[in-house]
Amino acid sequence: MSQNIGLKLRQTQQLNQRLQQSLRILQMSGLELDREVDDWLQDNPLLERAEYDEAAEAEFERISAAQPKTNQVGGDDAEDVWATIAEEDDFNAYLHKQVCEHPLSEAEAARVHILIDFLDEQGYFTDSITDVLDQTPLEWMLEEEDMQNALDLLQTFDPPGVGAADLTESLLLQLMRLPSSPERQLAAKIVQLHLDDLSRSRQQNTAKFRKYFPDAEAETLQTALDLIAKLNPYPAYGFASAEPTAYVQPDIWVKETKSGWSVSSNERVWPKVQLNSEYCELLKQAGDISPEWKEKLSEARQKIDSLELRKSTVMRLAEYIVEKQEDFFVFGEIGLTPMLVKDAAAALGVAESTVSRAANHKYLACPRGVFALRYFFTQAVAAEDGEGVSQSAVKAVIAQLVESENKHKPYSDDALSRLLKQQGIDIARRTVAKYRESLNIPNAHQRRP
């Protein structure tokens, strides 16, 4: 046997520790980065947090994160709308306020207050009176009969249906508030006996319940079904929550100005660190410092640089998005244009993986709401002019067509495909069906009243 020894040249790329750290920092969310910076500060005394400039941020911090009611809300209009919104009561607070509006004795009012705090998030009283007695102090001397009377009183409060044990009882309580009539009586029978048989289709319900109630007149039956359809299944629906709402802190503010759309960083979510001037001065005075402190100083500078690189990269990407998707900020989703990660990478002069990391868990706030940066990267759909249309824009057009259709003659997927082609968007019926389903829009047959 003979052995051959040869040399081969191979080019490989190895990331140094500094670059690895920068890439890891780049893909972090704001919350993750804040925790990371806390660890840095505990580990390296040469680092300290820098104060951010509140005055510089004040101009951007009140940009609306809610969908506007018009096609375009920008500039001062988007900011001033928040000044007109009053603080909302949560459901329990709304009920507690009503106690003093009813002719209740002190003892009755106290018992009703107790029961309000036992309601679930939907406004139902799903516990039993015995459960309430078991979970309240003995010195309150609560009696089961008195608490049942308090529950009856609570069920007379607004909104109708509050304090019910379940959906059936809630609907019946709501029907009892309506004037007595044959239609109301029939509606109560349907709720009591056949609630599970109700479907979303009006025609199916009418045909089904004619069999259940053959002696009822068609008009009476239809009115009864309409009464049920107008009832609120969840009494607490529409009220603010008593719990603080979890929300996303945007990394970028986008605001309309006289010269166009302005991009600014949300300094509150961008941790800023700097060298501790006192410690650095002491090291300078010491002259020849130990290798350990030299390493700490080098490490501190690297971390500061990685934060600056992260901010610079995300800001450049945000500016590219705003420039490329300007029609979105004016017209909404229908204005989105196709945009790929590789196109952004080429424009910014970075790798595609860098763009992907920069877009990861980063958010942009504008007068139309808060959007993930990834939201703006969309594939193209064929168009007659050859340029292509964003998939999100096509979905927005489909939603608009369905919204404006004749409800008695809804568009089929074939019809939607033809209407889209008239607007220069050439997609097949099956593609229309796929987009329609992704929007949770039923087919034409199911959309009929």
C-alpha positions in Angstrom: 0.0 0.0 0.0 1.2 3.5 -0.8 0.2 6.8 0.7 -0.2 9.9 -1.3 0.2 13.2 0.5 -1.0 16.4 -1.2 -2.0 20.0 -0.4 -5.4 21.5 -1.1 -6.3 25.1 -0.9 -9.7 25.9 0.4 -11.2 29.3 1.2 -13.4 29.4 4.3 -15.0 32.2 6.2 -14.8 32.3 10.0 -16.5 34.9 12.0 -14.4 36.5 14.7 -15.8 37.0 18.2 -16.6 40.7 17.6 -18.6 40.0 14.5 -20.4 37.1 16.1 -21.5 39.4 18.9 -22.7 42.1 16.5 -24.8 39.6 14.6 -26.3 38.2 17.8 -27.1 41.7 19.1 -28.6 42.6 15.7 -31.3 39.9 15.8 -32.4 40.5 19.4 -35.7 42.1 20.2 -35.7 45.3 22.2 -36.7 43.4 25.4 -34.0 40.8 24.9 -31.4 43.5 24.3 -32.3 45.4 27.4 -31.8 42.3 29.5 -28.5 41.7 27.7 -27.3 45.2 28.5 -28.2 44.7 32.2 -25.9 41.7 32.2 -23.1 43.8 30.6 -23.4 46.4 33.3 -23.2 43.9 36.1 -20.2 42.2 34.5 -18.2 45.3 33.4 -17.9 48.4 35.7 -16.4 50.4 32.8 -19.9 50.5 31.2 -22.8 52.7 32.3 -26.2 53.6 30.8 -26.5 56.9 29.0 -29.5 59.1 29.4 -31.7 59.5 26.3 -33.0 62.8 25.1 -36.7 63.1 26.0 -37.1 66.4 24.2 -35.8 65.0 20.9 -38.3 62.1 21.1 -41.4 64.0 22.2 -42.3 65.0 18.7 -42.7 61.3 17.7 -43.9 59.5 20.7 -47.7 60.1 20.3 -48.1 58.7 16.8 -51.3 56.7 16.6 -51.1 52.9 16.9 -54.7 52.5 15.9 -56.3 52.0 12.5 -57.6 55.3 11.1 -61.2 55.6 10.1 -60.2 57.3 6.8 -57.9 56.2 4.1 -55.1 58.5 5.2 -54.3 60.0 8.6 -51.0 61.7 8.9 -49.2 64.6 10.6 -51.1 66.4 13.3 -54.4 64.6 12.6 -52.9 61.3 13.7 -51.6 62.9 16.9 -54.6 65.0 17.9 -57.1 62.1 17.7 -55.8 60.7 21.0 -56.7 63.9 22.9 -60.3 63.2 22.2 -60.4 59.7 23.7 -61.6 59.5 27.2 -60.5 56.8 29.6 -62.8 53.8 29.5 -64.3 51.9 32.5 -63.6 48.3 32.6 -66.5 45.9 33.0 -66.4 45.4 36.7 -65.9 49.2 37.4 -69.0 49.9 35.2 -71.1 47.5 37.3 -69.8 48.8 40.7 -70.8 52.3 39.6 -74.3 51.1 38.9 -74.8 49.9 42.5 -75.5 53.4 43.8 -78.0 54.0 40.9 -80.3 51.2 42.1 -82.6 51.5 45.2 -80.7 49.1 47.3 -80.2 48.9 51.0 -76.6 49.1 52.4 -76.6 45.3 53.0 -77.9 44.6 49.5 -75.4 46.9 47.9 -72.5 45.2 49.8 -73.7 41.8 48.6 -74.0 42.9 45.0 -70.5 44.4 45.2 -69.2 41.0 46.3 -70.9 39.1 43.5 -69.6 41.6 40.8 -66.0 40.6 41.8 -66.9 36.9 41.3 -68.0 37.4 37.6 -65.7 35.9 34.9 -64.2 37.8 32.0 -67.3 37.2 29.9 -69.7 38.7 32.5 -71.0 35.3 33.6 -71.5 34.1 37.2 -70.2 30.6 36.9 -69.6 29.9 40.5 -72.3 28.8 42.9 -73.6 30.8 45.9 -72.0 28.1 48.1 -68.7 28.8 46.4 -69.0 32.5 47.2 -69.9 31.8 50.9 -66.9 29.4 51.1 -64.5 32.1 49.7 -65.6 35.0 51.9 -64.8 35.7 55.6 -67.1 34.1 58.1 -67.4 37.4 60.0 -69.3 38.9 57.0 -72.2 36.6 58.1 -73.5 36.0 54.5 -76.6 33.9 54.1 -77.3 31.8 51.0 -80.8 33.2 50.6 -79.6 36.8 50.8 -76.8 36.2 48.3 -79.3 34.6 45.8 -81.5 37.8 46.2 -78.4 39.9 45.5 -77.7 37.8 42.3 -81.3 38.5 41.2 -80.7 42.2 41.7 -77.4 42.1 39.8 -79.1 40.4 36.8 -81.2 43.6 36.5 -78.1 45.7 35.8 -76.8 46.7 32.4 -75.7 45.3 30.1 -78.6 42.8 29.9 -77.6 39.2 30.5 -75.0 40.0 33.2 -74.7 37.6 36.1 -76.1 34.6 34.1 -74.7 31.2 34.8 -74.2 30.4 31.1 -75.1 31.5 27.5 -78.7 30.1 27.6 -79.5 32.0 30.8 -77.8 35.2 29.5 -79.9 35.1 26.3 -83.1 34.5 28.3 -82.3 37.4 30.6 -81.9 39.6 27.5 -85.1 38.5 26.0 -87.0 39.2 29.3 -86.0 42.9 28.8 -88.0 43.0 25.6 -91.7 43.7 25.4 -93.9 40.7 25.7 -94.9 39.2 22.3 -95.5 35.9 20.5 -92.1 36.5 18.8 -90.3 36.9 22.1 -92.0 33.8 23.5 -90.9 31.7 20.5 -87.4 33.1 20.7 -87.2 32.0 24.3 -88.4 28.5 23.4 -85.7 28.2 20.7 -83.0 29.4 23.1 -84.1 26.9 25.8 -84.7 23.9 23.6 -82.6 24.3 20.4 -79.8 26.7 21.1 -77.1 24.3 19.8 -79.0 23.9 16.5 -78.7 27.6 15.5 -76.3 28.2 12.7 -75.0 31.3 10.9 -77.1 30.8 7.8 -80.5 32.5 8.1 -82.0 30.3 5.4 -80.9 27.1 7.1 -82.3 28.3 10.5 -85.6 29.2 8.9 -86.0 25.8 7.2 -84.8 23.9 10.3 -87.1 25.6 12.9 -90.1 25.3 10.7 -89.9 21.6 11.3 -89.4 22.1 15.1 -92.3 24.6 15.3 -94.8 23.7 12.5 -97.6 25.7 14.1 -95.7 29.0 14.2 -96.3 31.5 11.4 -93.4 32.0 9.0 -93.2 35.8 9.9 -93.3 35.1 13.6 -90.5 32.5 13.3 -88.3 34.8 11.3 -88.8 37.7 13.7 -88.0 35.3 16.6 -84.7 34.3 14.9 -83.9 37.9 14.2 -84.4 38.7 17.9 -81.9 36.0 18.9 -79.4 37.2 16.3 -79.3 40.6 17.9 -78.6 39.4 21.4 -75.1 39.7 22.9 -73.6 36.3 23.8 -71.1 37.8 26.1 -72.3 40.6 28.4 -68.7 41.9 29.0 -68.0 42.2 25.2 -66.8 45.6 24.2 -65.6 46.8 27.6 -62.0 47.7 28.4 -60.1 45.1 30.4 -59.0 45.8 34.0 -55.7 44.2 33.2 -53.0 46.2 31.5 -52.9 45.5 27.8 -49.7 43.9 26.6 -48.4 45.8 23.6 -45.4 46.0 21.4 -42.9 48.8 21.8 -42.0 50.0 18.3 -38.3 50.4 17.5 -39.0 53.0 14.8 -41.3 56.0 14.5 -42.5 57.0 11.0 -44.2 60.4 10.7 -45.5 62.5 7.8 -43.9 65.9 7.5 -44.1 68.7 4.9 -41.0 67.2 3.1 -42.3 63.6 3.2 -42.1 60.7 5.6 -39.7 61.0 8.4 -38.0 58.1 10.1 -36.8 58.3 13.7 -35.7 55.8 16.3 -37.7 55.2 19.5 -34.9 56.0 21.9 -36.8 54.4 24.8 -36.2 50.9 23.4 -32.7 51.4 22.2 -30.4 50.8 25.2 -27.6 53.4 25.2 -24.4 52.6 27.0 -21.2 54.6 27.4 -17.8 54.3 29.1 -17.8 55.3 32.7 -15.8 58.6 32.6 -14.6 58.4 36.2 -13.3 54.8 36.0 -11.6 55.6 32.6 -10.0 58.7 34.1 -8.6 56.6 37.0 -7.2 54.1 34.5 -5.6 56.9 32.5 -4.0 58.3 35.6 -2.7 54.9 36.7 -0.7 54.7 33.5 0.3 51.1 33.0 -2.9 49.1 33.6 -3.2 45.3 34.0 -4.2 43.0 31.2 -7.5 42.3 32.9 -8.5 46.0 32.8 -7.2 46.3 29.2 -9.5 43.4 28.3 -12.4 45.0 30.1 -11.9 48.3 28.3 -11.6 46.6 24.9 -14.7 44.5 25.6 -16.7 47.6 26.7 -15.8 49.4 23.4 -16.8 46.4 21.4 -20.2 46.3 23.1 -20.8 50.0 22.5 -19.8 49.5 18.8 -22.2 46.5 18.4 -25.1 48.6 19.7 -24.3 51.4 17.3 -24.0 49.0 14.4 -27.4 47.4 15.4 -29.1 50.8 15.4 -27.5 51.9 12.2 -28.5 48.8 10.3 -32.1 48.8 11.6 -32.5 52.5 10.8 -31.1 52.0 7.3 -33.5 49.1 6.7 -36.4 51.2 8.0 -35.5 54.1 5.7 -35.4 51.7 2.8 -38.8 50.3 3.7 -40.4 53.7 4.0 -38.9 54.8 0.6 -39.9 51.6 -1.1 -43.4 51.3 0.5 -44.4 54.9 0.6 -47.8 54.2 -1.0 -48.6 51.9 2.0 -48.3 54.9 4.4 -50.6 56.9 2.2 -53.2 54.3 1.0 -52.8 51.4 3.4 -52.3 47.7 2.6 -53.5 48.1 -0.9 -50.5 50.3 -1.6 -47.9 47.6 -0.7 -45.4 46.8 -3.5 -43.4 43.6 -3.8 -40.2 43.7 -1.8 -37.8 40.9 -1.2 -35.0 40.4 1.3 -32.4 40.0 -1.4 -33.4 43.4 -2.9 -33.1 45.1 0.4 -29.7 43.5 1.0 -28.5 44.6 -2.4 -29.7 48.2 -1.8 -28.0 48.4 1.6 -24.9 46.6 0.6 -25.1 43.8 3.2 -25.8 40.1 3.3 -29.3 38.8 3.1 -28.9 37.2 6.5 -28.0 40.6 7.9 -31.3 42.0 6.6 -33.2 39.1 8.0 -31.6 39.6 11.4 -32.3 43.3 11.3 -36.0 42.7 10.6 -36.3 40.1 13.2 -38.6 41.2 16.2 -38.3 44.9 15.1 -41.5 47.0 14.8 -42.4 50.2 13.1 -45.1 52.6 14.3 -46.9 55.0 11.9 -50.3 56.7 11.8 -51.7 53.4 10.4 -50.6 51.3 13.3 -47.7 49.2 14.5 -46.2 46.8 12.0 -43.4 44.2 12.1 -40.6 45.1 9.7 -41.1 41.7 8.1 -44.7 42.7 7.2 -43.3 44.9 4.4 -41.5 42.0 2.7 -44.0 40.5 0.3 -43.9 38.3 -2.8 -45.1 39.5 -6.2 -48.2 38.5 -8.0 -48.3 38.7 -11.8 -49.7 41.9 -13.3 -50.4 42.9 -16.9 -47.8 45.6 -16.9 -45.1 43.0 -16.0 -44.1 44.8 -12.8 -46.0 42.6 -10.3 -48.3 43.4 -7.4 -47.8 42.6 -3.7 -49.7 39.6 -2.4 -50.9 41.7 0.6 -52.2 44.3 -1.8 -54.1 41.7 -3.8 -55.6 40.4 -0.6 -56.6 44.0 0.3 -58.3 44.4 -3.1 -60.2 41.1 -2.6 -61.4 42.2 0.8 -62.6 45.5 -0.7 -64.5 43.7 -3.5 -66.2 41.4 -1.1 -67.1 44.3 1.2 -68.7 46.3 -1.6 -70.5 43.4 -3.3 -74.3 42.9 -3.5 -74.9 40.8 -0.4 -77.7 38.9 -2.2 -75.5 38.2 -5.2 -72.0 37.7 -3.7 -69.0 37.3 -6.1 -67.8 33.7 -6.8 -64.1 33.1 -6.9 -64.3 33.1 -10.7 -66.0 36.5 -10.6 -63.4 37.9 -8.3 -60.7 36.6 -10.6 -62.3 38.4 -13.5 -62.7 41.6 -11.5 -59.0 41.5 -10.5 -58.0 41.0 -14.1 -59.9 44.2 -15.0 -57.6 45.9 -12.5 -54.5 44.5 -14.1 -54.0 41.6 -11.6 -54.0 38.3 -13.4 -54.4 35.4 -10.9 -56.2 32.1 -11.2 -59.5 31.2 -9.5 -57.7 28.7 -7.1 -55.3 31.5 -6.1 -58.2 33.8 -5.4 -59.8 31.0 -3.2 -56.5 30.6 -1.3 -56.2 34.3 -0.6 -59.9 34.5 0.3 -59.5 31.7 2.8 -56.4 33.2 4.3 -58.6 36.3 5.0 -61.2 34.1 6.7 -63.8 35.2 4.1 -66.4 32.4 3.4 -67.2 31.3 -0.1 -70.0 33.0 -2.1 -72.7 30.5 -1.0 -71.9 31.0 2.7 -71.9 34.8 2.3 -75.5 34.9 1.2 -77.8 36.3 3.9 
